[in-house]
Amino acid sequence: MSKVTFFKGEQFPLEMHKVRIIQKLNLLPIEERLQAMNDAGCNTFLLQNRDVFLDMLTDSGVNAMSDQQLAAMMIADDAYAGSATYTRLYDKLVELFGMDFFLPTHQGRAAENIVSKVLVRPHTVVPMNYHFTTSKAHVTVNGGEVLELITPEGLEVSSTNQFKGNFDVDALEALVADRGADAIAFVRMEAGTNLIGGQPFSLANLREVKATCDRHGLLLVLDASLLADNLYFIKQREADCADMTIPEITRAIADCADIIYFSARKLGFGRGGGICIRDEEMYKRMRGFVPMYEGFLTYGGMSVREMEAITVGLDETMDEDMISQGPLFIKYMVEDLDRRGVPVITPAGGLGAHLDAMRFLPHVPQSQYPAGALAAALFIASGVRGMERGTLSEQRDADGVEPMANMELVRLALPRRVFTLSQVSYAVDRIDWLFANRELIGGLEFVEEPEILRFFYGRLAPIGDWQERLVAKFREDFQDSL
Ligand SMILES: Cc1ncc(COP(=O)(O)O)c(C=O)c1O
């Protein structure tokens, strides 16, 4: 994708694929978008897709599949036990990661359930570069504590640091000295760190973490859900890896880990997940949970068709043209927003563009969920569905105290090979308008707050009539435009 130079020096991502199947989209008038948002309790997770124009909620299970993936789905072997489809997936994982054991699961969080059930004991800690919502929930539900040991640059919203997902190795050493290695259930490293803007770690940093783990006998668990983006960034940004192939970088990463788990809704472009395990003893400790919670050992709750698609998707993840599409589109979007003065996480990461709601809406206190309010406002203004990644996505602690998130982000995911550049430009245009009218946007309050993972299905309401005032201003500025 990046090898083409343009005559007048412009820079834009050129797709190395063509579109052969399309899905018709619908853009409702703004009054109906307002109604849909309120019907959804101001929570973008609760919108009906028929009301959404550009669905930038997530990349999970919604990346475009290739013709090769669809073709492979036709040869899936349906056997309950011992299917050839499983063997093809297993062989591909061994080829890429070099680990002998694999447990299939129905998606990434099911893998987290098993890993945490086996490794986390009450009062143990799990240091990680940064938490992911479901990863944290599984650690805490088993009595463990999550400690985020990201390097300080990771939490700087605007930065030129190329590896904001790096682990703070000195902090890990200090933790071992303070609590002792026995108190550490495992060390978790997340590729393409989701909640801080899809930011990568470097291979050098991962190797340092691995050396620290080895010194203290700690297990290193890699969450590889967003590995594709991280691979691309290592290849592009880490000078020592410039001459390595993508499969070589993949293996170098895998060599550092004892366990690799992943959401195949992200890695492999299908729907499912799994756990790759180096050690047979560990495999046996985890194995029993698969038939108990997932399905038999050779499908783990996944459909065989999806497993075939994942096998091909993993292979295609080794193709730099394929894995560059997401990061290059995201870079285009982030740089356009940045040029217009819209506060956005820099440098551009993987997964999507991330608006910084703290700077976008400085007048909305964190207790009124600025990122949730901005996501609601953006849907009303444009029909673009984003996702709140801030205080709403946090969980109250055991005493009912609501922790304020380190960052208040609206994530605009760009599922790979799904949107065109003109659709990205439309989203940028409406965000730009919203930024010009930001003082109109107010906060949100809960009307129904679930105890667990509240961001998924909690219902909120606007504080005051700011949504109606936003609609009125839109009509004034855009007249009868959708
Ligand atoms: C880093 C990371 N880990 C784990 C998960 C959970 O995976 P799943 O949604 O397949 O359960 C996700 C999903 O978004 C993720 O991004």
PDBQT file of the ligand as one rigid body, heavy atoms in Angstrom, charges set to zero:
ROOT
HETATM    1  C1  LIG A 501      -7.280  -6.382  23.475  1.00  0.00    +0.000 C 
HETATM    2  C2  LIG A 501      -8.527  -7.191  23.569  1.00  0.00    +0.000 A 
HETATM    3  N1  LIG A 501      -8.568  -8.252  24.366  1.00  0.00    +0.000 NA
HETATM    4  C3  LIG A 501      -9.682  -9.006  24.487  1.00  0.00    +0.000 A 
HETATM    5  C4  LIG A 501     -10.826  -8.714  23.795  1.00  0.00    +0.000 A 
HETATM    6  C5  LIG A 501     -12.051  -9.536  23.979  1.00  0.00    +0.000 C 
HETATM    7  O1  LIG A 501     -12.325 -10.250  22.816  1.00  0.00    +0.000 OA
HETATM    8  P1  LIG A 501     -13.824 -10.664  22.390  1.00  0.00    +0.000 P 
HETATM    9  O2  LIG A 501     -14.559  -9.404  22.068  1.00  0.00    +0.000 OA
HETATM   10  O3  LIG A 501     -13.644 -11.551  21.210  1.00  0.00    +0.000 OA
HETATM   11  O4  LIG A 501     -14.425 -11.384  23.541  1.00  0.00    +0.000 OA
HETATM   12  C6  LIG A 501     -10.810  -7.611  22.931  1.00  0.00    +0.000 A 
HETATM   13  C7  LIG A 501     -12.029  -7.248  22.193  1.00  0.00    +0.000 C 
HETATM   14  O5  LIG A 501     -12.234  -6.156  21.760  1.00  0.00    +0.000 OA
HETATM   15  C8  LIG A 501      -9.642  -6.826  22.817  1.00  0.00    +0.000 A 
HETATM   16  O6  LIG A 501      -9.572  -5.759  22.026  1.00  0.00    +0.000 OA
ENDROOT
TORSDOF 0
